[in-house]
Amino acid sequence: MKKTLGAELSHYLKSKGVDIIFGIPGVHNQELYRGIEEAGIQHILARHEQGAGFMADGFSRATGFPGVAYVISGPGICNIMTPMGQAYSDSVPMLVISSALDESILERGRGRLHEMKDQRLAAETVCDWSEIANDDMQAYDLIDKAFLEFRTQRKRPKHIQVPIRLLESKVKPYSEKRIELSTEIEAEIDPNLSVVKDLFQDNPKVMFIFGGGATHCATLARKVLSKLNAASFSTFSGRGIISPEDKLSFGSYLSRKLSIKPISEAEVVIAVGTSLSEVDIWRKTLGTTGRFIWVNSDSEAFSDEVGSHERVICDSELFLRHVLDNTTENISKHWMENEVSDFKRKCELEVSVDRPGIVPLCHALRDCTPDNTIFFSDMTQFAYVAKEVITMPAPNLWHHPYGFGTLGYALPAAIGAAVGKPDDPIVVIVGDYGFQYTLPELATAVELNLSLPIVLWDNGKLKEIEDSMLSSQIAPNAVISKNPNFGKLAEAYGIAFAEPESIKDFQSSISEAFSRDGPTLIYIKSEIDFQD
């Protein structure tokens, strides 16, 4: 029997390995829901399309498999555009499938339900591409294209919109007509990697900088550092590539101005898998004075503003393998371990002065969580401190809205991760203001019975903005907000609530939350001194 295209699309996604879809049904996309259960796919109901998008993002970051979301036309696509923008800036694979009004309806004028002037174009501003399927074969082709590019290109979100009339039309089963795309898109690569040939010939003082594009080759990166006796920094998204035990690791303090000194002392700086964007270094130039080699598989990742450099366009793993195979053993050590440790102590002290009272809690959180804990943080001062001072034993364990920088990310993203990796411990870190952006997603966490510790840092204001205004000699305005009673709020959602007043209480609350069925809101008041 023929099914509607809406039903067939779920079956086709299942054939691609999709087991989870996040979204919200509506009258315009309900046909997509006809085949979900029949295809054996689990649907996660979000409370807002923004939440659905962040869940798909978190699922993707935790599992490495593209997150998929179903939304309606018009407001649905508008609401999920923020998560799409976040996924684009942080190189996260995500597929959004939405309904669309038929062109014949749009031609008859304004005033239709969920109508937009140009929905496809609006979505395209925040994703890799946004396309409309005009028939069933084109819909399948676009899904093929998306999944092919997820494997072969820089991972970024895609949007496919399908007219309502087409979703409701009866079509032949996809298996009768499909010819899979098999030709992979070749990345632009320097085949000779000739830059490596003489790079270490004169026994230089070497510094590596690792970004999120190198997280898949952490073992290889550690071998290269050991062989070259090289020092290293990591960007925030590259944390965990280098072992916290590495005596020559400068950590994730790259954005500190103090990092300019060791970078300028290196005779060779090699940046691998990073765009060295504003949110990586928070200054105009990196500070190199020696030879600067910049490695990235994306030819658009480079910028002359960061500093004069030599570009190597290839995958991080390919480059590091070439370095490992084409350098001699026992390059003498130029870096002093005590200088590296002194640097990190100075940076941590600077962090503590900038945002007082948070560093002890960060260390306590690391000490009471298993090594495989996955952290999802929001735009909050607690997270800004944690990103610098909490070490990661492996990559892809800390996820944050780095580039786009949206509020409300952490909770729904953590829910998506928990769905994808149900056996791994997951921690949410949010601020009192950003938490309320996607607060209703607590209901989804309750429905799914997720054992999520949600660390809520409450300073009763937009503290980071207040500090920025003061530093700019602007009288703080519109930074104080009236918060709800978070304990009563937790009670209303039927979740556990803890309000620790000591380091020991805080750690106990985290441990208990992992063993409890359902989420736990762990409320931290910023005025409490957590030095014990």
C-alpha positions as MATLAB code, in Angstrom:
seq = 'MKKTLGAELSHYLKSKGVDIIFGIPGVHNQELYRGIEEAGIQHILARHEQGAGFMADGFSRATGFPGVAYVISGPGICNIMTPMGQAYSDSVPMLVISSALDESILERGRGRLHEMKDQRLAAETVCDWSEIANDDMQAYDLIDKAFLEFRTQRKRPKHIQVPIRLLESKVKPYSEKRIELSTEIEAEIDPNLSVVKDLFQDNPKVMFIFGGGATHCATLARKVLSKLNAASFSTFSGRGIISPEDKLSFGSYLSRKLSIKPISEAEVVIAVGTSLSEVDIWRKTLGTTGRFIWVNSDSEAFSDEVGSHERVICDSELFLRHVLDNTTENISKHWMENEVSDFKRKCELEVSVDRPGIVPLCHALRDCTPDNTIFFSDMTQFAYVAKEVITMPAPNLWHHPYGFGTLGYALPAAIGAAVGKPDDPIVVIVGDYGFQYTLPELATAVELNLSLPIVLWDNGKLKEIEDSMLSSQIAPNAVISKNPNFGKLAEAYGIAFAEPESIKDFQSSISEAFSRDGPTLIYIKSEIDFQD';
ca = [
       0.000    0.000    0.000;
       1.119    3.501   -0.740;
       1.864    5.726    2.248;
       1.949    9.479    2.419;
       5.307   11.101    1.894;
       5.171   12.347    5.501;
       5.026    8.747    6.714;
       7.685    7.573    4.269;
      10.132   10.247    5.424;
      10.257    8.754    8.926;
      10.918    5.328    7.425;
      13.650    6.787    5.238;
      15.295    8.512    8.202;
      15.198    5.187   10.043;
      17.109    3.616    7.166;
      19.766    6.284    7.724;
      20.187    5.209   11.340;
      17.854    7.745   12.965;
      16.282    6.308   16.141;
      15.338    9.583   17.894;
      13.442   12.624   16.630;
      12.876   15.765   18.705;
      10.001   18.085   17.961;
       6.474   19.367   18.399;
       3.547   18.305   16.191;
       1.135   20.816   14.689;
      -1.574   20.849   12.063;
       0.948   21.763    9.367;
       3.449   18.989   10.084;
       1.228   16.284   11.566;
       1.686   14.113    8.480;
       5.337   13.676    9.466;
       4.101   11.965   12.622;
       2.079    9.297   10.811;
       5.083    7.024   10.309;
       7.223    7.681   13.400;
       6.063    4.780   15.576;
       5.638    2.467   12.605;
       9.262    3.135   11.646;
      10.423    2.312   15.170;
      11.583    5.842   15.989;
      11.229    7.397   19.443;
       9.832   10.924   19.460;
      10.826   13.327   22.242;
       8.212   16.015   22.846;
       9.754   19.390   23.647;
       7.849   22.307   25.182;
       9.129   24.813   22.638;
      10.790   24.455   19.244;
      13.863   26.167   20.658;
      14.056   23.353   23.200;
      13.643   20.745   20.456;
      16.524   22.266   18.516;
      18.832   22.377   21.528;
      17.907   18.760   22.336;
      18.907   17.732   18.825;
      22.142   19.702   19.254;
      22.949   18.054   22.603;
      22.110   14.604   21.238;
      24.506   15.188   18.358;
      27.347   16.500   20.522;
      27.078   13.594   22.946;
      26.655   10.777   20.421;
      28.408   12.094   17.316;
      25.305   11.225   15.256;
      23.231   14.013   13.658;
      20.272   15.163   15.748;
      16.941   15.400   13.909;
      14.008   17.718   14.667;
      10.484   18.047   13.228;
       8.823   21.481   13.399;
       5.908   23.304   11.827;
       6.094   26.040    9.236;
       6.255   29.715   10.234;
       6.689   30.124   13.999;
       8.112   26.613   14.349;
      10.996   27.322   12.019;
      11.481   30.782   13.543;
      11.691   29.301   17.036;
      14.272   26.703   16.047;
      16.464   29.171   14.193;
      18.354   30.047   17.397;
      19.458   26.424   17.938;
      20.295   26.190   14.236;
      22.495   29.273   14.548;
      24.178   27.781   17.598;
      24.812   24.490   15.808;
      26.216   26.342   12.801;
      28.680   28.380   14.845;
      29.856   25.311   16.818;
      30.001   22.865   13.877;
      27.253   20.535   15.088;
      25.443   18.215   12.624;
      21.685   18.670   12.865;
      18.821   18.106   10.431;
      15.655   20.172   10.754;
      12.650   19.064    8.691;
       9.719   21.442    8.575;
       6.468   21.783    6.718;
       5.929   24.667    4.329;
       2.960   26.425    2.795;
       2.291   25.535   -0.825;
       3.501   28.147   -3.294;
       0.046   28.404   -4.840;
      -1.326   29.552   -1.473;
       1.443   32.109   -1.008;
       0.709   33.573   -4.434;
      -2.857   34.393   -3.346;
      -1.719   36.889   -0.730;
      -1.069   37.299    2.951;
      -2.995   36.077    5.950;
      -2.631   32.289    5.828;
      -1.837   30.310    8.994;
       1.912   30.224    9.744;
       2.688   32.284    6.657;
       6.134   33.824    6.117;
       7.410   35.946    3.262;
      10.337   33.589    2.639;
      10.718   30.753    5.123;
      13.513   29.019    3.221;
      15.620   32.156    3.024;
      15.080   32.982    6.692;
      16.325   29.555    7.780;
      19.287   29.719    5.420;
      20.742   32.642    7.370;
      21.555   30.339   10.312;
      22.397   26.985    8.730;
      24.578   25.405    6.064;
      21.754   25.241    3.554;
      17.976   25.422    3.466;
      16.148   23.716    0.599;
      12.556   22.992   -0.420;
      11.506   19.557   -1.700;
       9.167   19.880   -4.680;
       8.489   16.141   -5.043;
       9.072   12.923   -3.124;
      12.312   12.018   -4.904;
      13.761   15.432   -4.177;
      12.880   15.011   -0.489;
      14.811   11.728   -0.378;
      17.689   13.288   -2.321;
      17.957   16.153    0.156;
      18.089   13.732    3.082;
      20.807   11.794    1.238;
      22.699   15.020    0.636;
      22.488   16.036    4.278;
      23.770   12.724    5.626;
      26.505   12.521    3.008;
      27.761   15.977    3.955;
      27.568   15.141    7.662;
      30.151   12.432    6.903;
      32.372   14.270    4.460;
      32.260   17.986    5.194;
      32.435   20.305    8.146;
      29.500   19.309   10.316;
      26.775   21.943   10.298;
      22.954   22.074   10.434;
      20.749   21.613    7.359;
      17.088   22.481    6.810;
      14.627   20.691    4.517;
      11.116   22.047    4.099;
       8.315   20.056    2.495;
       5.035   21.615    1.305;
       1.980   20.411    3.207;
       0.315   19.198    0.008;
       3.361   17.046   -0.754;
       3.550   15.647    2.803;
      -0.055   14.497    2.463;
       0.318   12.996   -1.026;
       0.505    9.200   -1.511;
       3.839    7.987   -2.887;
       5.532    4.707   -3.679;
       7.748    3.245   -0.926;
      11.179    4.841   -1.016;
      12.853    1.415   -1.318;
      11.358    0.938   -4.781;
      12.917    4.067   -6.208;
      16.069    4.862   -4.232;
      19.607    4.838   -5.552;
      21.892    5.831   -2.700;
      24.386    8.626   -3.269;
      27.772    6.955   -2.995;
      30.255    9.472   -4.335;
      31.866   11.147   -1.364;
      32.853   14.785   -1.561;
      36.610   15.097   -1.454;
      38.023   17.590    1.010;
      40.587   20.073   -0.244;
      43.877   18.627    1.048;
      47.550   19.434    0.732;
      48.636   15.945   -0.439;
      52.343   16.432    0.236;
      52.150   18.184    3.607;
      55.539   19.551    2.600;
      55.461   22.113    5.371;
      56.328   19.361    7.872;
      59.507   18.285    6.067;
      61.920   20.821    7.554;
      59.725   22.218   10.317;
      61.551   20.540   13.204;
      64.987   20.258   11.623;
      66.641   22.869   13.861;
      65.133   21.527   17.070;
      62.720   24.439   17.628;
      60.680   25.306   20.705;
      57.230   24.039   19.644;
      53.764   25.071   20.791;
      50.532   23.378   19.670;
      47.042   24.856   19.938;
      44.220   22.320   19.641;
      40.599   23.161   18.821;
      37.303   21.333   18.552;
      38.162   20.091   15.058;
      40.853   17.834   16.549;
      38.754   16.065   19.185;
      38.635   12.878   17.112;
      42.416   12.403   17.296;
      43.273   13.001   20.958;
      45.446    9.876   21.277;
      47.465   10.883   18.246;
      47.823   14.459   19.499;
      49.210   13.262   22.824;
      51.784   11.073   21.047;
      52.922   14.017   18.912;
      53.346   16.262   21.944;
      55.356   13.616   23.742;
      57.618   12.972   20.773;
      58.313   16.671   20.185;
      58.431   17.675   23.876;
      55.995   20.370   22.770;
      53.869   22.613   24.970;
      50.186   23.141   24.219;
      47.066   25.191   24.705;
      43.532   24.089   23.952;
      40.549   26.188   23.006;
      37.441   25.744   25.141;
      35.946   23.308   22.610;
      39.253   21.448   22.427;
      39.495   20.703   26.138;
      40.371   17.105   26.908;
      42.432   16.512   23.784;
      45.492   16.930   25.979;
      45.749   15.016   29.244;
      45.448   17.102   32.438;
      48.569   15.220   33.576;
      50.681   16.661   30.747;
      53.328   18.784   32.485;
      53.698   21.014   29.416;
      50.002   21.734   28.983;
      49.085   25.392   29.469;
      45.447   24.304   29.706;
      42.480   26.209   28.313;
      43.742   29.669   29.255;
      44.266   30.657   25.627;
      41.888   33.638   25.894;
      43.868   35.116   28.806;
      46.280   37.890   27.859;
      48.877   36.051   29.936;
      48.960   33.447   27.142;
      50.624   35.907   24.767;
      53.982   35.522   26.528;
      54.463   31.741   26.108;
      53.010   31.879   22.591;
      55.491   34.602   21.625;
      58.340   32.504   23.082;
      57.565   29.551   20.818;
      59.691   29.317   17.692;
      56.997   27.229   15.977;
      53.274   27.523   16.761;
      50.955   24.941   15.204;
      47.192   25.502   15.487;
      45.225   22.336   14.680;
      41.461   22.053   14.154;
      40.535   25.541   15.266;
      39.269   28.725   13.629;
      40.922   30.869   16.319;
      37.758   32.925   16.343;
      36.879   35.798   18.647;
      35.386   33.433   21.231;
      38.602   31.373   21.228;
      41.140   34.121   21.920;
      39.164   37.294   22.770;
      41.820   39.491   21.213;
      42.723   40.548   17.697;
      45.980   38.642   17.283;
      47.298   35.376   18.656;
      50.686   36.797   19.631;
      53.027   34.639   17.533;
      56.537   35.906   16.744;
      57.951   32.731   15.206;
      56.694   30.454   12.455;
      52.926   29.950   12.611;
      51.391   26.856   10.945;
      47.581   26.750   10.840;
      45.866   23.442   10.059;
      42.153   23.149    9.244;
      40.076   21.077    6.844;
      37.826   24.076    6.109;
      39.426   26.599    3.770;
      37.127   29.291    5.144;
      38.389   28.863    8.720;
      41.490   31.006    8.335;
      41.854   34.731    9.013;
      44.773   37.033    8.266;
      43.754   39.158   11.252;
      44.994   36.540   13.741;
      48.578   36.780   12.507;
      50.838   35.917    9.601;
      50.616   32.168    9.036;
      51.137   29.254    6.661;
      47.920   27.401    5.845;
      47.639   23.636    5.674;
      44.218   22.555    4.442;
      43.663   19.004    5.610;
      42.109   16.908    8.346;
      43.688   17.198   11.811;
      44.305   13.465   12.041;
      46.054   13.332    8.673;
      48.354   16.199    9.648;
      49.217   14.827   13.080;
      49.874   11.363   11.641;
      52.241   12.914    9.118;
      54.071   14.795   11.880;
      54.377   11.664   14.002;
      55.707    9.594   11.092;
      58.145   12.216    9.773;
      59.939   13.572   12.825;
      62.885   12.197   14.755;
      62.784   11.043   18.357;
      64.073   12.888   21.400;
      63.810   16.508   20.394;
      65.311   18.346   23.354;
      62.943   19.941   25.837;
      62.890   23.746   25.776;
      59.887   24.303   27.999;
      60.280   24.379   31.781;
      57.583   22.472   33.688;
      57.711   24.849   36.648;
      57.076   27.821   34.345;
      54.007   26.101   32.905;
      52.596   25.312   36.369;
      53.331   28.861   37.547;
      51.484   30.202   34.506;
      48.390   28.132   35.316;
      48.423   29.230   38.949;
      48.568   32.874   37.901;
      45.719   32.383   35.451;
      43.518   30.661   38.025;
      44.182   33.477   40.484;
      43.215   35.985   37.798;
      40.022   34.047   37.079;
      39.173   34.016   40.783;
      39.687   37.780   41.052;
      37.562   38.430   37.966;
      34.648   36.314   39.219;
      35.017   35.716   42.960;
      33.724   32.696   44.837;
      33.293   30.276   41.929;
      36.678   28.544   41.609;
      36.290   26.408   44.787;
      32.911   25.156   43.568;
      34.397   24.256   40.190;
      37.115   22.132   41.750;
      34.570   20.538   44.074;
      32.358   19.687   41.089;
      35.246   18.036   39.252;
      36.258   16.074   42.355;
      32.789   14.585   42.923;
      31.930   13.626   39.340;
      33.107   10.537   37.405;
      35.693   11.038   34.670;
      33.127   10.240   31.964;
      30.674   12.906   33.140;
      29.312   15.041   30.298;
      28.756   18.698   31.212;
      26.344   21.092   29.511;
      26.717   24.729   30.485;
      24.805   27.891   29.739;
      25.902   31.508   29.386;
      26.552   32.120   33.080;
      29.521   33.251   35.160;
      29.798   29.818   36.772;
      30.382   28.315   33.322;
      32.839   31.027   32.268;
      35.012   30.133   35.255;
      34.515   26.385   34.876;
      35.579   26.393   31.218;
      38.986   27.658   32.273;
      39.689   25.852   35.545;
      37.932   22.467   35.292;
      40.110   19.957   33.461;
      38.744   17.285   31.150;
      40.323   13.797   30.930;
      39.003   13.302   27.387;
      37.472   15.456   24.627;
      33.772   16.021   23.970;
      32.862   16.014   27.662;
      32.065   19.719   28.043;
      29.514   21.391   25.786;
      28.711   25.073   25.754;
      27.063   27.553   23.342;
      30.472   28.927   22.348;
      29.994   30.856   19.122;
      26.399   32.044   18.825;
      26.300   32.434   22.605;
      22.613   31.901   23.252;
      20.983   31.729   26.653;
      18.805   28.740   27.546;
      21.030   26.147   25.893;
      22.191   23.859   28.695;
      19.013   22.206   30.009;
      17.446   21.059   26.710;
      20.848   20.150   25.245;
      21.542   17.969   28.287;
      18.151   16.294   27.837;
      19.077   15.449   24.247;
      22.416   14.053   25.414;
      20.766   11.977   28.137;
      18.415   10.456   25.564;
      21.370    9.574   23.345;
      23.665    8.321   26.114;
      21.343    7.128   28.882;
      24.095    5.348   30.844;
      26.468    8.321   31.123;
      26.384   10.845   33.998;
      25.356   14.292   32.765;
      25.469   17.622   34.631;
      23.667   20.872   33.749;
      25.131   24.265   34.728;
      22.830   27.268   34.344;
      22.422   30.811   35.602;
      19.251   32.175   37.151;
      18.388   34.338   34.136;
      19.253   31.996   31.270;
      17.572   29.056   33.031;
      14.229   30.760   32.514;
      14.671   30.902   28.731;
      13.948   27.179   28.391;
      12.589   26.417   31.864;
       9.522   24.497   30.570;
      11.833   21.779   29.225;
      12.038   20.587   32.840;
       8.748   18.850   32.074;
      10.412   16.826   29.320;
      13.186   15.773   31.719;
      10.530   14.713   34.240;
       8.577   12.744   31.618;
      11.765   10.918   30.626;
      12.749   10.314   34.271;
      16.264   11.669   33.677;
      18.725   11.680   36.587;
      20.023   15.167   35.849;
      21.789   17.334   38.444;
      20.930   20.913   37.450;
      23.350   23.346   39.111;
      21.609   26.728   39.245;
      23.904   29.694   39.968;
      21.750   32.547   41.278;
      23.176   36.036   41.647;
      19.800   37.704   41.100;
      20.937   39.677   38.094;
      22.656   39.711   34.729;
      25.991   39.962   36.554;
      28.243   39.591   33.529;
      26.395   42.425   31.775;
      26.494   44.572   34.893;
      30.253   44.078   35.140;
      30.663   44.917   31.453;
      28.612   48.110   31.840;
      30.678   49.200   34.817;
      33.952   48.543   32.986;
      32.616   50.707   30.129;
      31.601   53.445   32.577;
      27.905   52.879   31.897;
      25.522   53.135   34.808;
      24.095   49.582   35.120;
      20.613   49.497   33.647;
      18.083   46.672   33.278;
      20.361   44.066   34.859;
      18.340   43.282   37.999;
      15.517   40.757   37.616;
      12.875   39.386   39.960;
      13.391   35.642   40.267;
      10.761   33.084   41.250;
      11.067   30.909   44.316;
      13.103   28.157   42.684;
      12.322   25.693   45.477;
       8.590   26.087   44.881;
       9.235   25.877   41.158;
      10.979   22.527   41.614;
       8.038   21.359   43.726;
       5.622   22.391   40.988;
       7.486   20.242   38.471;
       7.727   17.384   40.942;
      11.517   17.294   41.074;
      14.002   17.210   43.953;
      15.486   20.438   45.280;
      18.738   21.011   47.194;
      20.182   24.240   48.583;
      23.721   23.438   49.784;
      25.605   25.884   51.977;
      28.998   24.194   52.008;
      31.344   22.415   49.621;
      30.556   19.101   51.289;
      26.800   19.668   50.948;
      27.258   20.645   47.321;
      29.167   17.472   46.493;
      26.633   15.348   48.341;
      23.830   16.971   46.358;
      25.558   16.098   43.076;
      26.127   12.475   44.101;
      22.554   12.047   45.307;
      21.191   13.570   42.102;
      22.950   10.925   39.997;
      21.256    8.153   41.975;
      17.801    9.730   42.030;
      15.048    9.027   39.505;
      14.267   12.339   37.828;
      16.051   15.712   37.796;
      17.405   17.543   40.846;
      17.614   21.328   41.018;
      20.736   22.270   43.024;
      20.342   25.907   43.981;
      23.518   27.910   44.674;
      23.245   31.437   46.043;
      26.209   33.502   44.918;
      26.567   35.353   48.220;
      27.453   32.187   50.152;
      31.174   31.707   50.817;
      32.043   28.239   49.501;
      35.675   28.218   50.594;
      35.543   25.179   52.928;
];
